[in-house]
């Protein structure tokens, strides 16, 4: 089992920034992929960004140039720096972990609200 604990969500004005964090613990295998998905009310969950232990990233087109994913492999923690936030970025943001040996596992989510 892998436990994922997210933090960093909140209320921010349009154009503002937030940084999400997700710490993984438990049966962590390398190599692995960690990242973020989001789900807005009434919509399906969608990919935001992922990053593997080798450093390869995958971003959704709608966040390119605004969001940056990074990780600390020693701490099994992934981060999502979100800049130039828009109201349409409002959603529950979920952390994901998966490896060849186990997963995927999901965090419980952290709410991001972009509103003036």
Phi, psi and omega in degrees: 000148176234133176253136180238127180239116181263154174205164174108354179288172179161192180261131180218150178282154175307137183090351181277185184228152172216155175235119177265147176231150177217119179255129179257143176215163180107222185274079181271127177245146176244143359285160178213171176238132172234154181180199187224137168239166176218156179219118176270157180304129178079005181239163178281157175293138182225152178294137170254300180196148173226160182211126179266173183295340177276352178101005180277129181253157174218120183243145169289147182302326186286353178244355181299131181088349180244322182251146176228127177260143177212168179209157173243101184297326180295330181258000183051045184235138177241146182236154174226108175272120183245117179244164178051048184293145181241157177305327180288353173278355178298124183182169168274129181255126184245135175273145178229145173228138170207152176219180178289338185263336181201165180098177012278151172243148182238145169282176182277346177102152174225133187274130174245123179239122179249110185201147175267000000 
